Amino acid sequence: SRSTLSSPASRGSGTGRHQGCVIMKQVVFLVVLFALVAIALPVTAMDIGTSDNTTGSSLVNPTVISVEASQIQSAYVTLTLYVHDGSTSGSLLSNVQVTGSDGAGNSFSKTTSSGGYVTITGKPGTWSFTASKSGYNSDSWTQSITATCEKHAYLILTSGNDRVFGIDVSHRQGEINWNSVHNSGKSFAFVKATEGNEFTDPKFITNMNGASANGMLVGAYHFARPDSGNSATDEANYFVDIAGDYISQGYLRPVLDLESGDALGKETLSQWVKTWVSTVHERTGVKPIIYVNSNYAKNYLNQEINQNDLWIAHWKYDPSLSPDTGIWTNWVFWQYSDKGQVSGIEGDVDLDVFNGDQSLLQNYIITSATTPSTCVKLNVPYIHQVYDTADDFRGCWACAPTSAVMVLAYHGLIEKDPIQISSISYGSKPPAHVSDYGKYVSREYQYGNTAF
């Protein structure tokens, strides 16, 4: 027969019905099993997954789902912003209004808590901020926020502020709006000029001219590389060759930025510093300032280096505290933060404070830079006194019955200009700093605008 079907007798037999029941039970079991598996699948996978309409098969991939979920979570970042009193105490400020927008342009407005901070969640990217509080200068800035982090901002008092605040910058700060920097309460800046004996900061001239044109006092610094085997003389000459025009009247004194070379040992590194300083001094007539961190100030320099004025780096983030100055007994400038936020600069910037008010800061402005003179030797009759006044002006009259030699030193400043004797007189009443030992010689020395 051409038919493939079974005969009637066979289709109706008991054996055929039993086989059909077995098949049906298997089908039911598979349906139930599939349903249980479907229930056990993660809801997220069921929701996120898609299906091929032709085959009906699921396209859900658990690994892909995990990556997508991670990306969704990283689409938001949380910033904790601490706002400090940057004028005197450095303490955290409550009731500071913080407004701005996140990386997607979503605006926010928050007020700092009693703990002096706000917490903001938003999209990563370039954020903008304005912080304001009654009695303080408002501050506005932009900041790249790409991950959950903490940042610090500082507000300056609008009045009653005696201390002088500034910043130090290099090409790493990018384009700087110096007008905004000055308007935010910053009065001075140190700008990177050179590094080693072959690198010139590409933003050096732009930053120097920009800061000066916007009413700020500005000086140049050299990043030392004694660790590279460079000679101090070569590095000093390179610095003066590049920055010489800015080591002149009206600018702040230049700086040696020493952050490497500890492997040379204390003696060798100290000699390197002395050579660099003396070379710059000889070429410009100006004595540089030394920048070091507290570790170097304590452990890697000889005591004699403290004859140079100190710019100390010690990040306490609170300018009301005191830095550790090591071999120095005092400091002139203090870099108290490396995470400052300043209007006109995108990103973090170093914050500095001068150890005095505006009138004292004028003493660190170069008034002239002439060819330095050598020691001054004067024959002086009937002098019998040795003194060392509190202002660091040091004089010595050698004890001799008919003559003496007076050697003047003030951190190298006396060698900077020739000494001019404006008047000489004799009498019986000694000046205030000389005890009465009989006759004496009174004289006035003119150095720039300062009479000694």
Residue, then its C-alpha position, 0 to 999 in steps of 0.5 A: s500500500r502507498s499509504t504510510l499510515s497504520s492499519p485501522a486495527s493497529r491505530g486502535s490498539g492499546t499499545g498505540r494509546h500508551q505511547g501517546c500518553v507517554i509523549m503527552k506527559q513529556v510535553v507537559f513536563l517540558v512546558v512546566l520546566f520552561a515556566l519555572v526557568a522563566i520565573a527564575l530569570p532575573v526581572t532586570a534581564m526580562d525587562i532589558g532584553t529583546s526578542d527576535n520576532t522571527t525566531g522568538s529566541s531571547l537576545v539577552n546577554p547577562t554580561v552586556i546587562s552588567v556593563e549597561a548597569s555600570q554605565i548607568q550608575s557612572a552617569y552621575v557623580t557626587l561632589t562634596l564641596y568644603v568652603h573655608d574662610g581663606s582670609t584668616s582662620g581657614s575654618l569651614l564656613s556655614n550658610v554659604q550659598v553655592t549655586g551653579s550647574d553640572g556637566a550637563g547644564n543642570s542647575f543647583s543651589k545649595t547652602t553649606s551646613s554647619g559643617g561647612y560643606v554641601t553635597i551635590t550629585g550631577k552629571p560628569g563634565t565641566w561644572s560651574f560654581t558661585a559661592s557667596k556669603s555676607g561679608y565675603n567676596s563672592d567667588s566663581w569658577t569652573q571645575s572638571i568633575t568626572a568622578t565622585c570626589e571632594k573639593h575645597a573653596y576659599l572665600i576672602l573677607t571684604s574688609g578687615n583683612d590684613r593678610v595678603f593672598g596669592i597663587d602660583v601657576s604654570h602651564r598646567q593651569g591652562e588659559i587663565n583669566w587674570n582679571s577674574v583672579h585679581n577680582s577674587g581677592k588674589s594680590f600676587a602670583f608666582v609663575k613658572a619660568t623654567e625647569g632644569n637647563e632646557f625647558t621653558d614653560p610655554k605659558f610663562i610670558t603670557n602669565m607674567n604679562g597677564a597677571s601684571a596687566n591686571g594689577m597683581l604683583v608677580g614673580a618668576y620661579h625656576f623648577a630645579r632638577p639637581d636629580s638630573g645631574n645638571s650643574a647649578t650654574d647651568e640651571a641658574n644661567y638658563f633661568v636668567d637667560i629666559a626670565g631676566d626681563y622679569i627679574s627687574q624693578g616692579y616684580l617680585r623677587p625670583v624663586l628657586d623651587l627645590e623639590s628634588g635632589d634628596a638623593l644627593g645628600k644634605e651637603t651636596l644638595s646644600q652646595w647646589v642651592k648655594t651655587w644657584v642662588s649666588t649665580v643668579h645674584e651675581r648676574t641680576g643683583v637680586k637675591p632669590i627666595i627658596y621654595v621647599n616643602s617641610n620635608y626638605a626644610k627639615n632633612y635635606l638642607n644645611q643650617e646656612i641655607n636658612q639665610n635665604d628667605l623662605w617660601i614653604a610648602h606645607w598643605k594644611y589647607d588652613p592659613s590660620l595654622s602654622p607651617d613646619t619650616g625646619i631649619w628656618t625660624n620664619w617664613v615669607f610665603w606659605q603654599y598652604s593648599d594644592k587644591g584651591q578653587v579660584s575664579g578665572i582658573e579651571g581646576d585646582v591651583d596652589l594657594d599661597v599667603f604672605n606673612g604680612d600685610q600689603s605694606l610689608l609685601q612691598n619689601y619683596i618687590i625689586t626696586s633696582a637690579t644693578t651690578p652688585s658691589t663687594c664688601v664695604k670696608l671703612n676705617v672708623p675711629y673710636i668704635h667699641q661695640v658689636y650689635d645685631t638688631a632685630d630687623d636682621f641688619r647686622g653690623c660689626w665694629a671690630c674692637a680697636p683703639t684707633s680703627a675698625v672695619m664695618v661689614l654690612a650684610y642683610h641677606g645679600l641686599i647690601e652687596k646689591d647696590p654700592i653703599q653711598i655715605s650721605s653724611i658723616s658726623y662726630g659727637s659724644k651722644p651715640p645712636a640708639h643702637v650703640s652703647d656709650y663707650g665715649k666717642y663714636v662715628s655716626r653715619e647714614y647709609q643710603y640703599g635704594n629708598t632705605a636709610f640705615 
